[in-house]
Amino acid sequence: MESDDDKDSEPSNSEYDTADEDLDVYFEKINNPYINRISEAKKFNEGEICDYYVFVSKGYFAEGEPLAFFESIEGKISNVYKKELALKGGLKVRIMLCANMKQIKLENSEPLFYTFPFKYETIEIIREDRIEAIIEKEYNEIIDEIQDKVLQESGWSFVQVEEVFLEISILKSLQRSSYLPLPEVLDKPQLGLINSQNRDDNEYFKWCISTYHTRKEILKANRKSPHLNEIWRLRRNANIANFDGIKFPVTLHDIDKFEENNSNYVINIFKLFYKEVFRKIKVDIDPLHISKRNYQVEHMIDLLYLTEGEESLNNQKKSK
């Protein structure tokens, strides 16, 4: 690692003008994450951390051009994401690039060098075939941030890439192992959300499938809908689908397996999104996993992704 004095000193022309195509970069796993990284993961209700890091040696052939640099390491990032996805079943990822920038002020002939971190928002990965598109989206947003910094009337210009961090955490299960209350803003009968109260097992996903079939039977018989959140009403349809190879509580990765087992089902997953509108917190629902076979099969089931702590998030934000 470089000292602050090294980062703020002016590099020689030979250090930046001489590119060495034999130099390469390799990502290494961070075995002991910084305490603030751990705290951040807990704050945003993320799972276990498995971050990676690479230091870019001076003279690396693409160090001075952000797009060329990302294109040169895109395959390495993809390999890391694919490996961790296979092990963990679902990921939250974010790329952070540390760039050395130079500022020249008219009143001072000596340039100032400083390292700035650039990063994009966290993105969820549950399918391997979307990894390349996610990486491209991440680095294009970072490049836009760098360009915005350069275009500002601050005199900063890009010099070189110094470090890259892959912030990776495990995407938690679709639901906790048992019943989890809905956020107050969604706990309204008119919204039609059914929240099965399985307090004695960790098979919430199975009860969601059973709820769908039980409700369908009731509607077909033109009967009044009972309280479908009560598990005893759902038991007769508990094993109506094929759950072979599915581990409970399920992860988002298990949804693909379930659809492979049951060709006449599609599962769509949605997540909560909180935003401030006219100084009030509003809740919206965004798609997280949308099946490619929608409207092509008999059973189309929509589920809400909810994590522990989110049931009180709306109230916490109101109090701020």
RONU-245215 format. One line per 5 residues: number of its first residue (from 1); their letters; for each residue x, y negated, z of C-alpha. Coordinates in steps of 0.25 Angstrom, whole numbers. Example, Ala and Ser with C-alpha at 12.3 -4.5 7.8 and 13.67 -1.06 7.14 Angstrom:
2
1> as> 49,18,31; 55,4,29
***
This chain:
320
1> mesdd> 0,0,0; 5,-14,-3; 6,-25,8; -2,-38,7; 12,-45,4
6> dkdse> 14,-36,-8; 0,-38,-13; 1,-53,-12; 14,-54,-19; 16,-57,-34
11> psnse> 20,-44,-42; 31,-45,-52; 27,-44,-67; 34,-31,-69; 25,-24,-58
16> ydtad> 12,-28,-66; 17,-28,-81; 24,-15,-80; 13,-4,-82; 17,11,-79
21> edldv> 8,20,-86; 14,32,-78; 9,26,-65; -5,32,-61; -15,31,-50
26> yfeki> -20,42,-41; -32,41,-31; -29,46,-17; -40,49,-7; -40,40,6
31> nnpyi> -40,49,18; -41,38,28; -50,27,23; -50,13,29; -59,11,41
36> nrise> -66,0,34; -69,9,22; -75,20,32; -84,9,38; -88,4,25
41> akkfn> -93,18,21; -101,19,34; -107,6,32; -113,10,18; -117,24,23
46> egeic> -107,31,15; -101,45,17; -87,50,19; -76,42,12; -67,48,2
51> dyyvf> -59,36,-4; -48,36,-14; -37,26,-17; -26,23,-27; -15,13,-27
56> vskgy> -11,7,-41; 4,7,-42; 10,-6,-49; 13,-3,-63; 0,6,-66
61> faege> -3,3,-80; -18,-1,-78; -16,-9,-65; -18,-23,-71; -31,-21,-78
66> plaff> -43,-16,-70; -51,-9,-82; -38,-2,-87; -35,2,-72; -49,8,-69
71> esieg> -49,15,-83; -36,22,-79; -41,27,-66; -55,30,-69; -53,45,-71
76> kisnv> -46,45,-57; -58,39,-50; -67,48,-57; -59,60,-52; -60,55,-38
81> ykkel> -75,53,-39; -78,66,-45; -69,74,-35; -76,67,-23; -90,68,-29
86> alkgg> -88,83,-31; -84,84,-16; -94,74,-10; -106,75,-19; -109,60,-19
91> lkvri> -100,48,-18; -100,33,-16; -89,26,-23; -82,13,-25; -69,9,-32
96> mlcan> -61,-2,-25; -49,-8,-33; -39,-17,-27; -33,-27,-37; -21,-36,-36
101> mkqik> -26,-50,-40; -18,-63,-43; -22,-77,-40; -15,-90,-45; -18,-103,-39
106> lense> -14,-116,-46; -8,-122,-33; 0,-109,-31; 9,-104,-42; 11,-91,-34
111> plfyt> 0,-81,-38; -8,-74,-26; -10,-59,-27; -21,-52,-19; -28,-38,-19
116> fpfky> -43,-38,-21; -52,-26,-19; -62,-24,-30; -74,-14,-29; -88,-11,-33
121> etiei> -100,-6,-25; -101,9,-21; -107,18,-31; -113,32,-28; -108,44,-36
126> iredr> -116,57,-37; -114,62,-51; -100,65,-57; -105,61,-71; -107,46,-66
131> ieaii> -93,44,-60; -86,38,-73; -98,28,-74; -97,24,-59; -82,22,-60
136> ekeyn> -83,13,-72; -94,5,-65; -85,4,-53; -73,-1,-60; -80,-10,-70
141> eiide> -86,-18,-58; -73,-19,-51; -67,-25,-64; -78,-35,-64; -75,-39,-50
146> iqdkv> -60,-41,-54; -64,-49,-66; -73,-58,-57; -62,-60,-48; -53,-64,-59
151> lqesg> -63,-73,-66; -66,-81,-53; -59,-94,-52; -49,-89,-42; -37,-86,-50
156> wsfvq> -37,-71,-47; -32,-62,-58; -31,-47,-58; -17,-41,-57; -17,-26,-54
161> veevf> -25,-15,-47; -18,-11,-34; -28,0,-28; -41,7,-30; -50,13,-20
166> leisi> -61,23,-23; -70,22,-11; -78,35,-10; -88,40,0; -97,52,0
171> lkslq> -112,49,-4; -120,54,7; -132,64,6; -145,60,-1; -151,60,13
176> rssyl> -146,64,27; -148,78,32; -162,74,38; -173,64,37; -169,49,36
181> plpev> -179,38,38; -182,29,26; -177,14,27; -189,6,32; -191,-1,19
186> ldkpq> -193,12,12; -201,19,23; -215,15,17; -225,26,12; -229,18,-1
191> lglin> -214,20,-6; -217,35,-7; -204,39,-1; -204,53,6; -194,55,17
196> sqnrd> -194,69,22; -191,71,36; -182,83,37; -176,82,51; -171,96,52
201> dneyf> -163,99,39; -153,92,29; -161,95,17; -168,82,14; -166,83,-1
206> kwcis> -174,96,-1; -185,90,6; -186,79,-4; -188,89,-15; -198,96,-7
211> tyhtr> -205,83,-4; -206,80,-19; -213,93,-22; -222,92,-10; -227,79,-14
216> keilk> -229,83,-28; -238,95,-23; -246,85,-15; -248,76,-27; -252,87,-36
221> anrks> -262,92,-26; -268,78,-24; -266,79,-9; -263,68,1; -248,67,3
226> phlne> -244,71,17; -231,67,24; -221,73,15; -209,68,24; -213,80,33
231> iwrlr> -204,92,30; -214,103,34; -223,98,22; -211,100,12; -206,114,16
236> rnani> -214,121,5; -206,114,-6; -193,114,1; -186,124,-8; -194,121,-21
241> anfdg> -181,116,-28; -167,123,-29; -157,118,-19; -146,128,-22; -132,121,-20
246> ikfpv> -138,109,-13; -132,105,0; -140,98,10; -140,86,13; -139,84,-2
251> tlhdi> -129,74,-8; -132,67,-21; -123,77,-28; -133,88,-24; -144,81,-33
256> dkfee> -137,85,-45; -137,100,-40; -151,99,-36; -155,95,-50; -146,106,-56
261> nnsny> -154,116,-48; -167,111,-51; -169,107,-66; -183,102,-64; -179,91,-54
266> vinif> -172,77,-54; -168,69,-42; -167,54,-42; -160,47,-30; -162,33,-26
271> klfyk> -155,25,-16; -159,12,-7; -153,-1,-11; -154,-13,-2; -153,-27,-8
276> evfrk> -156,-41,-3; -167,-49,-10; -170,-63,-5; -163,-60,9; -171,-47,11
281> ikvdi> -166,-33,10; -174,-25,-1; -172,-10,-3; -172,-5,-17; -169,9,-23
286> dplhi> -158,12,-33; -156,25,-41; -144,34,-36; -146,47,-44; -156,47,-56
291> skrny> -157,61,-62; -155,61,-77; -167,71,-79; -178,61,-73; -191,63,-79
296> qvehm> -186,76,-86; -190,86,-75; -201,90,-67; -197,85,-53; -191,71,-52
301> idlly> -188,67,-37; -183,53,-32; -175,53,-19; -170,41,-10; -156,41,-6
306> ltege> -155,37,9; -143,37,18; -143,37,33; -143,22,38; -150,17,26
311> eslnn> -164,18,33; -160,6,42; -152,-2,31; -163,-11,27; -166,-15,42
316> qkksk> -151,-17,44; -150,-27,32; -163,-34,36; -156,-38,50; -144,-44,44
***
